[in-house]
């Protein structure tokens, strides 16, 4: 099954589990199907399947800039963020 179909199936089951109009038996079935499909985290599956290509480059750059300014990020983490900014062709902070 292609990744997108797999994700859509997972999303449908997850939505069924959160829908108050779906009966308990159907929710149990949805949970069982999610378990068969490998869990209930379609977003993680999506990024594993697509990699970095579908991420908004502006948001990625903003995250890298934020990492460089965050006092909770280690110096090594700040350096890696600066290196990634350089790889992307963005000016380093």
Secondary structure, DSSP 8 states (H G I E B T S, - for coil): --HHHHHHHHHHHHHHHH-TTS-HHHHHHHHHHHHHHT-S-HHHHHHHHHTTTTS-HHHHHHHHHHHHH-TTS-HHHHHHHHHHHHHTT----
